[in-house]
Amino acid sequence: MTEKLDIDHLRQWIGRSEEATDTVTAQLVKGLRATLFQEVGAPKPGDAAPFTVHWCLAQPVFPMSMLGPDGHPTRGGFLPPVPLPRRMWAGGEIEFLQPLRVGDESTRTSRIADVQVKSGSTGTLCFVSVEHSISSPRGIAIRERQDIVYREMTTTYATAKAPPPPPKAQHRETHVSDPVLLFRYSALTFNGHRIHYDRDYVTKVEGYPGLIFHGPLQATFIIEMAAKLRGGKPPKKFIYRGVQPLFEGSEFSINANETEAGMELWTANAEGQPTMKGTAVW
């Protein structure tokens, strides 16, 4: 049974901060380019990295003895000890100020901005918002708000009602959500969350039909497509949210439509149902 959720206790984490540093290496850039179906090339010092390389940098490292049953570190520490067992990346907002480059030493300063409890169709939900500032030797490169959602555990996956069909995309790319793709991104981000690589765990314990595609990887594909459509320039601001899980083993698409303000972008599963939606402005 899930431990009782004490929101007053959890909100005491608001304002907590931490700092971490890492270096953008050529090997990391090669690995991320390969995972994003880009030309790998031979990155040299000063070359721009993929726009969301910061999600691969300075990831928390804990000994095996401190990991929980889902592969995440046991609760507490910087993030509040939310007792709800399922944890997912719900969405967020990101501002691109300047690129990170090969050879940069980057510093990420993180702060717990908010903790809220809501009720949804699957039960109690706890949302934790984290603000990040990522800097390079040239100053602040990225500002970001990351929204994490914690949910109750069920043994079956409740499929969402079929959403209305999305508009026809003006721009579209397709790939296959291969388990190797998911494994590579987990390795690049040092992400031990078992829902992305352990099929027995994700199907038998969490009740999903298959391995789950990373939220930040979907956002990365969307951002890279948006920049490609604007001559390599990333949006000044990108706001996104997860709509429903995207699973392994099927085709997925990255889609974009031009708007007066910028672009509407989304990823979709093989049936064309959106799995993540975002808006970008320049």
PAZAPA-4460 file (N, C-alpha, C; in steps of 0.05 Angstrom, whole numbers, plus 32768, in hexadecimal, padded with zeros to 4 digits):
% residues 282
    n_x    n_y    n_z   ca_x   ca_y   ca_z    c_x    c_y    c_z   seq   type   mol
   8011   7FE8   8000   8000   8000   8000   8012   8019   8000     1      M     A
   800A   802D   7FF1   8019   8046   7FEF   8018   8055   8009     2      T     A
   802E   805F   8012   8030   806F   802A   801F   8088   8026     3      E     A
   8012   8092   803C   8001   80A9   803B   8011   80C1   8032     4      K     A
   8006   80D1   8020   8013   80E8   8014   800F   8100   8025     5      L     A
   8024   810B   8030   8023   8123   8042   802D   813B   8032     6      D     A
   801A   814A   8026   8022   815F   8014   8030   8176   8023     7      I     A
   8029   817B   803C   8037   8190   804B   8054   8189   804F     8      D     A
   8059   816F   8054   8075   8166   8057   8084   8169   803D     9      H     A
   8078   8160   8027   8085   8161   800D   808B   817D   8003    10      L     A
   8079   8190   800A   807D   81AB   8001   8094   81B9   8010    11      R     A
   809E   81AC   8025   80B6   81B7   8032   80CF   81B5   8021    12      Q     A
   80CD   81A5   800B   80E3   81A3   7FF9   80E5   81BB   7FE5    13      W     A
   80CF   81CB   7FE3   80D0   81E2   7FD1   80E6   81F5   7FD9    14      I     A
   80F6   81FC   7FC6   810C   820E   7FCB   8127   8200   7FCE    15      G     A
   8127   81E6   7FD1   8140   81D7   7FD3   814E   81D9   7FB8    16      R     A
   8169   81D9   7FB9   8178   81DC   7FA1   8191   81CA   7FA1    17      S     A
   819C   81C5   7F8A   81B4   81B6   7F88   81C2   81BF   7F6E    18      E     A
   81DC   81B9   7F6C   81EC   81C1   7F55   81FD   81A9   7F4D    19      E     A
   8200   81A6   7F33   8211   8191   7F28   821F   819A   7F0F    20      A     A
   8237   818F   7F0A   8246   8197   7EF2   824E   817F   7EE2    21      T     A
   8252   8183   7EC8   825A   816E   7EB6   8266   817B   7E9D    22      D     A
   8273   816A   7E8D   8280   8174   7E75   8272   8168   7E5C    23      T     A
   826E   8179   7E48   8263   8170   7E2F   827A   8164   7E1F    24      V     A
   827A   8149   7E1D   8290   813C   7E0F   8288   8135   7DF2    25      T     A
   829C   8131   7DE1   8297   8129   7DC5   8289   810E   7DC4    26      A     A
   8291   80FC   7DD6   8284   80E1   7DD6   8267   80E3   7DDD    27      Q     A
   825F   80F4   7DF0   8243   80F7   7DF7   8234   8102   7DDF    28      L     A
   823F   8116   7DD2   8231   8122   7DBB   822E   810D   7DA5    29      V     A
   8242   80FD   7DA0   8240   80E8   7D8C   8229   80D4   7D93    30      K     A
   8229   80CC   7DAC   8214   80B9   7DB5   81F8   80C4   7DB2    31      G     A
   81F5   80DE   7DB9   81DA   80EA   7DB8   81D2   80EE   7D9B    32      L     A
   81E5   80F7   7D8A   81DE   80FA   7D6D   81D5   80DF   7D62    33      R     A
   81E3   80CA   7D68   81DC   80B0   7D5D   81C0   80A7   7D67    34      A     A
   81BA   80AD   7D80   81A0   80A5   7D8B   8189   80B5   7D7E    35      T     A
   8190   80CD   7D74   817B   80DF   7D68   817B   80DC   7D4A    36      L     A
   8187   80C7   7D3F   8187   80C1   7D22   8195   80D8   7D13    37      F     A
   81A8   80E5   7D1F   81B7   80FA   7D12   81D2   80F0   7D08    38      Q     A
   81DF   80FE   7CF7   81FA   80F7   7CEE   820C   80F9   7D06    39      E     A
   821B   80E4   7D0C   822C   80E3   7D24   8243   80F6   7D21    40      V     A
   8252   80F5   7D0B   8268   8107   7D06   827F   8103   7D1A    41      G     A
   8290   8117   7D1C   82A7   8117   7D2E   82A7   8132   7D3D    42      A     A
   8297   8134   7D52   8295   814E   7D60   82B0   8158   7D6A    43      P     A
   82B4   8171   7D67   82CD   817E   7D70   82C7   8193   7D85    44      K     A
   82DA   819A   7D96   82D6   81AF   7DAA   82CA   81C8   7D9D    45      P     A
   82B5   81D2   7DA9   82A8   81EA   7D9F   828F   81E4   7D8E    46      G     A
   828C   81CB   7D84   8275   81C4   7D75   825C   81C3   7D86    47      D     A
   8246   81CD   7D7B   822D   81CD   7D8B   8223   81B1   7D8F    48      A     A
   8219   81AB   7DA7   820D   8191   7DAE   81EF   8192   7DA7    49      A     A
   81E2   817A   7DA5   81C5   817A   7DA2   81B9   818B   7DB8    50      P     A
   81A2   8197   7DB2   8197   81AC   7DC3   8190   81A3   7DDF    51      F     A
   8189   818A   7DE3   8182   8180   7DFE   8197   816E   7E0A    52      T     A
   81B0   8173   7E03   81C6   8164   7E0E   81C7   8166   7E2C    53      V     A
   81BC   817C   7E37   81BD   8181   7E54   81AF   816B   7E64    54      H     A
   819B   815D   7E57   818D   8147   7E64   819F   812F   7E68    55      W     A
   81B7   812F   7E5B   81CA   8119   7E5E   81E0   8120   7E72    56      C     A
   81E1   8138   7E7C   81F7   8142   7E8B   81F2   8142   7EA9    57      L     A
   8206   813B   7EB9   8206   813D   7ED6   81EE   812F   7EE2    58      A     A
   81E7   8117   7ED8   81D1   8108   7EE3   81D9   80FD   7EFE    59      Q     A
   81C6   80FC   7F11   81CC   80F1   7F2C   81D7   80D5   7F2A    60      P     A
   81EB   80CF   7F3B   81F7   80B5   7F3C   81F5   80AA   7F59    61      V     A
   81E7   8094   7F5C   81E3   8087   7F76   81ED   806A   7F75    62      F     A
   81F7   8060   7F8C   81FF   8044   7F8D   81E6   8032   7F89    63      P     A
   81EB   8019   7F80   81D5   8007   7F7B   81C4   8003   7F95    64      M     A
   81D1   8004   7FAC   81C2   7FFF   7FC5   81AE   8015   7FCB    65      S     A
   81AF   802C   7FBD   819D   8042   7FC2   8187   8044   7FAD    66      M     A
   8185   8030   7F9B   8170   8031   7F86   8157   8023   7F90    67      L     A
   8140   802E   7F88   8126   8022   7F8F   811F   800C   7F7B    68      G     A
   8108   7FFF   7F7F   8100   7FE9   7F6D   80FB   7FF1   7F50    69      P     A
   80F6   800B   7F4B   80F2   8014   7F30   810B   801D   7F22    70      D     A
   8122   801B   7F30   813C   8023   7F24   8143   8040   7F2A    71      G     A
   8131   8050   7F34   8137   806B   7F3D   8143   806A   7F59    72      H     A
   8152   807F   7F60   815C   8081   7F7B   8145   8081   7F8F    73      P     A
   8149   8077   7FA7   8135   8077   7FBC   812D   8094   7FC2    74      T     A
   8115   8098   7FCA   8109   80B3   7FCD   8117   80C3   7FE3    75      R     A
   8116   80DE   7FDF   8122   80F0   7FF3   813A   80FD   7FE6    76      G     A
   8149   810C   7FF5   8160   811B   7FEA   8156   8135   7FDD    77      G     A
   8160   813A   7FC4   8157   8153   7FB7   813A   8153   7FB0    78      F     A
   8130   813E   7FA3   8114   813C   7F9D   8104   8133   7FB6    79      L     A
   80EC   813D   7FBA   80DD   8136   7FD2   80D5   8118   7FD1    80      P     A
   80D2   810B   7FE9   80CD   80EE   7FEB   80B0   80E8   7FE5    81      P     A
   80A6   80ED   7FCD   808A   80E7   7FC6   8086   80C9   7FC8    82      V     A
   8072   80C0   7FD8   806F   80A3   7FDB   8061   8095   7FC4    83      P     A
   8056   80A3   7FB1   8049   8096   7F9A   805E   8089   7F89    84      L     A
   805B   8070   7F81   8071   8060   7F75   8077   8066   7F58    85      P     A
   8063   806D   7F48   8068   8072   7F2C   8072   808E   7F27    86      R     A
   8087   8091   7F18   8093   80AB   7F13   8096   80AE   7EF5    87      R     A
   808D   80C5   7EEA   808F   80CB   7ECD   8097   80E8   7EC9    88      M     A
   80A3   80ED   7EB2   80A8   8109   7EAA   808F   8113   7E9C    89      W     A
   8082   8127   7EA8   8068   8130   7E9E   8069   8146   7E89    90      A     A
   807F   8156   7E8A   8082   816B   7E76   8093   8181   7E81    91      G     A
   8091   8199   7E76   80A1   81AF   7E80   80A3   81C6   7E6C    92      G     A
   80B6   81D7   7E71   80BB   81EF   7E60   80D9   81F3   7E5F    93      E     A
   80E3   81FA   7E48   8100   81FD   7E45   8105   8216   7E33    94      I     A
   811A   8225   7E3C   8123   823D   7E2C   813F   8238   7E23    95      E     A
   8144   823B   7E09   815F   8238   7DFE   816B   8254   7DFA    96      F     A
   8181   8259   7E09   818E   8273   7E07   81A7   8272   7DF6    97      L     A
   81B6   825D   7DF8   81CE   8259   7DE7   81D5   823B   7DE8    98      Q     A
   81E3   8231   7DD4   81E9   8214   7DD3   81FF   820C   7DE7    99      P     A
   81FE   81F4   7DF0   8214   81E7   7DFD   8226   81DB   7DE8   100      L     A
   8240   81DC   7DED   8254   81D4   7DD8   8267   81BF   7DE3   101      R     A
   8272   81AF   7DD1   8285   819B   7DD8   829C   81A8   7DE7   102      V     A
   82A3   819D   7DFE   82B8   81A8   7E0F   82AE   81BA   7E26   103      G     A
   8295   81C2   7E25   828A   81D4   7E3A   8288   81C5   7E54   104      D     A
   8290   81D2   7E69   8288   81C8   7E84   826E   81D6   7E8B   105      E     A
   8259   81C7   7E8F   823F   81D3   7E95   8238   81CF   7EB2   106      S     A
   8229   81E1   7EBC   821F   81E0   7ED8   8201   81E2   7ED8   107      T     A
   81F4   81CF   7EE5   81D7   81D0   7EE8   81D0   81D6   7F05   108      R     A
   81C1   81EC   7F08   81B7   81F4   7F22   8199   81ED   7F22   109      T     A
   8190   81DD   7F36   8174   81D4   7F36   8167   81DC   7F50   110      S     A
   814D   81E1   7F4E   813D   81EA   7F66   8121   81DE   7F64   111      R     A
   8118   81D4   7F7B   80FC   81CA   7F7D   80EA   81E3   7F7D   112      I     A
   80D9   81E6   7F69   80C8   81FE   7F66   80AC   81FA   7F72   113      A     A
   80A1   81E2   7F70   8086   81DE   7F7A   8080   81C0   7F7E   114      D     A
   806E   81BA   7F90   8064   819F   7F94   8046   81A1   7F97   115      V     A
   8037   8193   7F86   8019   8194   7F87   800E   8178   7F86   116      Q     A
   7FF6   8175   7F92   7FE8   815B   7F91   7FCE   8160   7F82   117      V     A
   7FC7   814E   7F6F   7FAE   8150   7F61   7FA2   8134   7F5F   118      K     A
   7F88   8133   7F58   7F7B   811A   7F53   7F75   8116   7F36   119      S     A
   7F7B   80FE   7F2B   7F76   80F9   7F0F   7F66   80DF   7F0C   120      G     A
   7F63   80D7   7EF3   7F54   80BE   7EED   7F61   80A5   7EF8   121      S     A
   7F7C   80A7   7EFC   7F8A   8090   7F07   7F90   8092   7F25   122      T     A
   7F84   80A7   7F32   7F88   80AA   7F4F   7F98   80C3   7F56   123      G     A
   7FA6   80C2   7F6C   7FB5   80D9   7F75   7FCD   80DE   7F64   124      T     A
   7FD2   80F7   7F5E   7FEA   80FF   7F4F   7FF9   8114   7F5F   125      L     A
   8013   8112   7F60   8024   8126   7F6C   8037   8131   7F57   126      C     A
   8036   814C   7F53   8047   8159   7F3F   805D   8168   7F4E   127      F     A
   8076   8163   7F45   808D   8172   7F50   809A   8181   7F39   128      V     A
   809C   819B   7F3B   80A8   81AC   7F27   80C4   81B4   7F30   129      S     A
   80D7   81B0   7F1D   80F3   81B6   7F23   80FD   81CA   7F0E   130      V     A
   8109   81E0   7F18   8115   81F4   7F06   8133   81EF   7F03   131      E     A
   813D   81F0   7EEB   8159   81EB   7EE5   8164   8203   7ED6   132      H     A
   817D   820A   7EDC   818C   821D   7ECC   81A6   8210   7EC5   133      S     A
   81AC   820E   7EAB   81C4   8201   7EA1   81D6   8216   7E95   134      I     A
   81EF   8217   7E9E   8201   822C   7E94   821A   821F   7E89   135      S     A
   8227   822E   7E78   8241   8226   7E6C   8255   823C   7E73   136      S     A
   826E   823A   7E6B   8281   8250   7E70   8278   826B   7E64   137      P     A
   8265   826A   7E51   825C   8283   7E45   8243   828F   7E52   138      R     A
   8239   8282   7E67   8221   828C   7E74   820A   8277   7E74   139      G     A
   81F2   8280   7E7B   81DB   826E   7E7C   81D4   8265   7E5F   140      I     A
   81D2   824B   7E5C   81CB   8240   7E42   81AE   8238   7E40   141      A     A
   81A3   822D   7E56   8188   8222   7E56   817B   8227   7E71   142      I     A
   8161   822F   7E6F   8150   8230   7E87   813A   821C   7E83   143      R     A
   8132   820E   7E98   811E   81F9   7E94   810D   81F5   7EAD   144      E     A
   80F4   81EE   7EA8   80E3   81E4   7EBE   80DB   81C7   7EB6   145      R     A
   80E0   81B5   7EC8   80DA   8199   7EC4   80C4   8191   7ED7   146      Q     A
   80AF   8184   7ECC   8098   817B   7EDC   8099   815D   7EDF   147      D     A
   809A   8153   7EF7   809A   8136   7EFC   8080   812F   7F09   148      I     A
   8074   8119   7F01   805B   8110   7F0D   805F   80F5   7F1A   149      V     A
   8054   80F2   7F32   8054   80D9   7F40   8038   80CF   7F42   150      Y     A
   8034   80B4   7F3E   8019   80A9   7F3D   8018   8090   7F4E   151      R     A
   7FFF   8087   7F54   7FFB   806F   7F62   8002   8057   7F50   152      E     A
   8008   8040   7F5C   800E   8028   7F4D   7FF5   8019   7F46   153      M     A
   7FF3   800F   7F2E   7FDD   7FFD   7F26   7FEA   7FE6   7F17   154      T     A
   7FDD   7FD0   7F14   7FE8   7FB9   7F06   7FDE   7FB8   7EE9   155      T     A
   7FCE   7FCB   7EE1   7FC4   7FCC   7EC5   7FC7   7FE8   7EBB   156      T     A
   7FCC   7FEB   7EA2   7FCE   8005   7E95   7FB3   800E   7E8B   157      Y     A
   7FAA   8025   7E95   7F90   8030   7E8D   7F94   8040   7E74   158      A     A
   7F8A   8036   7E5D   7F8E   8045   7E44   7F7C   805E   7E45   159      T     A
   7F87   8073   7E3A   7F78   808C   7E39   7F62   808B   7E24   160      A     A
   7F4D   809A   7E27   7F39   809C   7E12   7F47   80A7   7DF9   161      K     A
   7F3E   809D   7DE2   7F4A   80A5   7DC9   7F46   80C3   7DC5   162      A     A
   7F5C   80D2   7DC3   7F59   80EF   7DBF   7F4F   80F5   7DA3   163      P     A
   7F46   810E   7D9F   7F3E   8115   7D83   7F56   8113   7D71   164      P     A
   7F53   810D   7D58   7F6A   810A   7D46   7F79   8125   7D44   165      P     A
   7F93   8124   7D43   7FA3   813C   7D41   7FA0   8148   7D25   166      P     A
   7FA7   8162   7D22   7FA7   816E   7D08   7FBB   8160   7CF6   167      P     A
   7FB8   8162   7CDC   7FCB   8158   7CCA   7FE5   8167   7CCC   168      K     A
   7FFB   8159   7CCE   8015   8166   7CD3   8020   8171   7CB9   169      A     A
   802A   818A   7CBB   8038   8196   7CA4   8054   818A   7CA0   170      Q     A
   8060   8181   7CB7   807A   8175   7CB7   8079   815C   7CC8   171      H     A
   8085   8146   7CBE   8083   812D   7CCD   809C   811B   7CC7   172      R     A
   80A6   810F   7CDD   80BB   80FB   7CDB   80B2   80E2   7CEA   173      E     A
   80BB   80CB   7CE2   80B4   80B3   7CF0   80CD   80A2   7CF6   174      T     A
   80CC   8095   7D0D   80E1   8082   7D16   80D3   806B   7D24   175      H     A
   80E3   8057   7D2D   80D8   8041   7D3C   80E3   8042   7D58   176      V     A
   80D1   803E   7D6C   80D9   803F   7D88   80E5   8024   7D90   177      S     A
   80FD   801F   7D86   810B   8007   7D8A   8116   8005   7DA7   178      D     A
   8115   7FEE   7DB4   8120   7FEC   7DCF   813D   7FF5   7DD1   179      P     A
   814D   7FF1   7DBC   8169   7FFA   7DBC   816A   8018   7DBE   180      V     A
   8158   8026   7DB0   8157   8043   7DB1   8152   804C   7DCE   181      L     A
   813F   803F   7DDC   8138   8046   7DF7   8150   8040   7E0A   182      L     A
   815D   8029   7E05   8174   8022   7E16   818A   8037   7E12   183      F     A
   8190   803E   7DF9   81A5   8052   7DF5   81A0   806C   7E03   184      R     A
   8187   8076   7E02   8181   808F   7E10   8183   808C   7E2E   185      Y     A
   817A   8075   7E39   817D   8071   7E56   819B   8071   7E5D   186      S     A
   81AC   8066   7E4C   81C9   8065   7E52   81D4   8082   7E51   187      A     A
   81CC   8091   7E3C   81D7   80AC   7E3A   81CF   80BE   7E51   188      L     A
   81B8   80B9   7E5D   81AE   80CA   7E73   81B1   80BC   7E8E   189      T     A
   81BF   80A6   7E8F   81C4   8096   7EA7   81A9   8093   7EB7   190      F     A
   8195   808B   7EA8   817A   8088   7EB2   8174   806B   7EB8   191      N     A
   8172   8063   7ED1   816E   8048   7ED9   8150   8040   7EDB   192      G     A
   813E   8052   7ED3   8121   804D   7ED6   811A   8034   7EC5   193      H     A
   8110   801F   7ED2   810D   8005   7EC5   80F6   8005   7EB1   194      R     A
   80E5   8019   7EB1   80CF   8019   7E9D   80D9   801C   7E80   195      I     A
   80F3   8024   7E7D   80FE   8029   7E63   810D   8011   7E57   196      H     A
   8114   7FFD   7E68   8124   7FE7   7E5E   811E   7FCC   7E69   197      Y     A
   810E   7FCA   7E7E   8108   7FB1   7E8C   80EB   7FA9   7E85   198      D     A
   80E8   7F98   7E71   80CC   7F92   7E67   80BC   7F83   7E7D   199      R     A
   80C9   7F71   7E8B   80BB   7F62   7EA0   80B0   7F75   7EB6   200      D     A
   80C2   7F88   7EBE   80B9   7F9C   7ED2   80A2   7FAD   7EC8   201      Y     A
   80A5   7FB9   7EB1   8091   7FCC   7EA8   8076   7FBF   7EA2   202      V     A
   8076   7FA6   7E99   805D   7F99   7E93   8051   7F8B   7EAB   203      T     A
   8061   7F7E   7EBC   8057   7F6E   7ED2   8053   7F7E   7EEC   204      K     A
   8064   7F93   7EF0   8062   7FA2   7F09   8051   7FBC   7F04   205      V     A
   8058   7FCB   7EEF   804A   7FE4   7EEB   8032   7FE1   7ED8   206      E     A
   802F   7FCA   7ECB   8017   7FC5   7EBB   8015   7FD2   7EA0   207      G     A
   802B   7FDC   7E95   802B   7FE7   7E7B   802E   7FD1   7E65   208      Y     A
   8026   7FD6   7E4D   8029   7FC2   7E38   8045   7FBE   7E2D   209      P     A
   8057   7FD0   7E33   8072   7FCE   7E28   8084   7FE3   7E33   210      G     A
   809E   7FE3   7E2B   80B1   7FF7   7E33   80A7   8013   7E2B   211      L     A
   80AD   8027   7E3C   80A3   8042   7E38   80B9   8054   7E2E   212      I     A
   80B2   8062   7E19   80C4   8076   7E0C   80C8   808D   7E1F   213      F     A
   80E0   8096   7E22   80E6   80AC   7E35   80D8   80C6   7E2C   214      H     A
   80CD   80D4   7E3F   80C1   80EE   7E3A   80D6   8102   7E2F   215      G     A
   80ED   8105   7E3C   8101   8118   7E31   810C   8110   7E16   216      P     A
   810C   80F7   7E0F   8115   80EF   7DF4   8100   80F8   7DDF   217      L     A
   80E6   80F5   7DE6   80D2   8100   7DD3   80D5   811E   7DD0   218      Q     A
   80D9   812C   7DE6   80DD   8149   7DE5   80F6   8150   7DD5   219      A     A
   810B   8141   7DD8   8123   8146   7DC8   811E   8143   7DAB   220      T     A
   8110   812E   7DA2   810A   812C   7D85   80FA   8143   7D7B   221      F     A
   80E6   814C   7D8C   80D6   8163   7D84   80E7   817C   7D81   222      I     A
   80F8   8182   7D94   8108   819A   7D93   811B   819A   7D7C   223      I     A
   8128   8183   7D77   813A   8181   7D60   812C   8185   7D46   224      E     A
   8113   817B   7D43   8104   817F   7D2B   80FC   819D   7D28   225      M     A
   80F4   81A9   7D3E   80EC   81C6   7D3D   8104   81D6   7D34   226      A     A
   811C   81D1   7D3E   8134   81E0   7D36   813B   81DB   7D19   227      A     A
   8138   81C2   7D10   813F   81BC   7CF4   812D   81CC   7CE1   228      K     A
   8113   81CF   7CE9   8101   81DD   7CD8   8106   81FC   7CD8   229      L     A
   8115   8205   7CEB   811C   8222   7CED   813A   8226   7CE8   230      R     A
   8146   8216   7CD6   8161   821A   7CCE   8176   8215   7CE3   231      G     A
   816F   8203   7CF6   8182   81FC   7D0B   8180   820D   7D24   232      G     A
   816C   821F   7D25   8169   8230   7D3D   8154   8224   7D50   233      K     A
   815C   821F   7D69   8148   8214   7D7B   8134   8229   7D84   234      P     A
   811D   8221   7D8E   810A   8235   7D97   8114   8244   7DB0   235      P     A
   810B   825D   7DB3   8112   826B   7DCC   8105   825D   7DE4   236      K     A
   80EC   8254   7DDF   80DE   8247   7DF5   80CE   822F   7DEA   237      K     A
   80CF   8219   7DF8   80C0   8201   7DF1   80B1   81F7   7E09   238      F     A
   8097   81F4   7E07   8086   81EB   7E1D   8079   81D0   7E14   239      I     A
   807A   81BC   7E25   8071   81A2   7E1C   8064   8193   7E33   240      Y     A
   8054   817E   7E2C   8048   816D   7E41   8043   8151   7E35   241      R     A
   8046   813D   7E45   803F   8122   7E3D   8021   811F   7E3C   242      G     A
   8018   8111   7E27   7FFB   810C   7E24   7FF4   80EF   7E2C   243      V     A
   8004   80DC   7E22   8000   80C0   7E29   801B   80B2   7E23   244      Q     A
   8020   809B   7E2F   8039   808D   7E2A   803D   8084   7E0D   245      P     A
   8056   8085   7E04   805D   807A   7DEA   806D   8060   7DF0   246      L     A
   8066   804A   7DE3   8072   8030   7DEA   8085   8027   7DD4   247      F     A
   8095   8014   7DDC   80A9   8008   7DCA   809C   7FF9   7DB3   248      E     A
   80AD   7FF4   7D9F   80A6   7FE1   7D8A   8095   7FEA   7D74   249      G     A
   808E   8003   7D72   807C   800D   7D5D   8087   8027   7D51   250      S     A
   807D   802E   7D3A   8084   8047   7D2E   807A   805F   7D3E   251      E     A
   8089   8074   7D40   807F   808D   7D4C   8087   80A3   7D39   252      F     A
   8078   80BA   7D3C   807E   80D0   7D2A   8083   80E9   7D3A   253      S     A
   8092   80FB   7D2E   8097   8116   7D39   808A   8129   7D25   254      I     A
   8079   813B   7D2F   8067   814B   7D1E   8069   8169   7D25   255      N     A
   8065   817A   7D10   8066   8196   7D15   8053   81A5   7D02   256      A     A
   8046   81B9   7D0D   8036   81CC   7CFD   803F   81E8   7D03   257      N     A
   8042   81F8   7CEF   8048   8215   7CF3   8030   8223   7CFD   258      E     A
   8034   8236   7D10   801E   8247   7D1A   8028   8264   7D18   259      T     A
   8015   8277   7D1E   801D   8293   7D1E   8032   8299   7D33   260      E     A
   8030   828B   7D4A   8043   8290   7D60   805C   8280   7D5E   261      A     A
   805C   826A   7D4F   8074   8259   7D4E   806D   823E   7D42   262      G     A
   806D   8229   7D52   8066   820E   7D49   8057   81FF   7D5E   263      M     A
   8044   81EE   7D55   8038   81D9   7D66   8046   81BF   7D5E   264      E     A
   8050   81B0   7D72   805E   8197   7D6C   8054   8181   7D7D   265      L     A
   8057   8168   7D73   804E   8152   7D83   805B   8138   7D79   266      W     A
   805E   8125   7D8B   8064   810A   7D84   804A   80FA   7D84   267      T     A
   8049   80E4   7D75   8031   80D4   7D73   8039   80B6   7D70   268      A     A
   8028   80A5   7D79   802D   8088   7D76   8024   807E   7D5B   269      N     A
   8026   8064   7D56   8020   8059   7D3C   8004   805E   7D33   270      A     A
   7FF1   8062   7D46   7FD5   8067   7D40   7FD0   8085   7D3B   271      E     A
   7FE5   8095   7D3D   7FE2   80B2   7D39   7FD9   80C1   7D51   272      G     A
   7FD6   80B4   7D68   7FCE   80C2   7D80   7FE5   80D1   7D8D   273      Q     A
   7FE2   80EA   7D93   7FF8   80F9   7DA0   8001   80ED   7DBA   274      P     A
   801B   80EC   7DBF   8026   80E3   7DD8   8034   80F9   7DE7   275      T     A
   803D   810E   7DD9   8048   8126   7DE6   8041   813D   7DD4   276      M     A
   8039   8154   7DE0   8033   816C   7DD1   8044   8183   7DDB   277      K     A
   804B   8195   7DC9   805C   81AB   7DD0   8057   81C3   7DBE   278      G     A
   805E   81DB   7DC8   805E   81F3   7DB8   8079   8200   7DBA   279      T     A
   8081   820B   7DA3   809B   8218   7DA2   8098   8234   7D96   280      A     A
   80A7   8247   7DA2   80A8   8262   7D98   80C5   826B   7D95   281      V     A
   80C9   827C   7D80   80E4   8287   7D7B   80E5   82A5   7D80   282      W     A
***
